[in-house]
Amino acid sequence: VFTVPKVSAAEINQGESLTWVVTSSAFDSNAATAATGDITGPTAFAAEVAGAGAASLAVKFTGVPGTVKA
């Protein structure tokens, strides 16, 4: 489990798969709309709950490659 940057406005539940947002270099909720270059899929999941205002999040990386939004 690693502590990584999180989009501060995102509300993330434990166990939720995450989206890597390239423009903010941080993880966001899987409900976020992916933009070009963002990575989605089962690449990482939240190891804890992180509410709005939190700047970081504990995640577990799965080793499964994600999908880069074209």
VENPE-V768100 format. One record per helix or strand of 3 or more residues. SS is the DSSP state (H for helix, E for strand). FROM is the first residue (numbers start at 1). TO is the last residue. Records with the same first field share a line. If there is no record, write none. Layout:
SS->FROM-TO, FROM-TO
//
This chain:
E->2-6, 17-21, 26-29, 44-46, 56-61
//
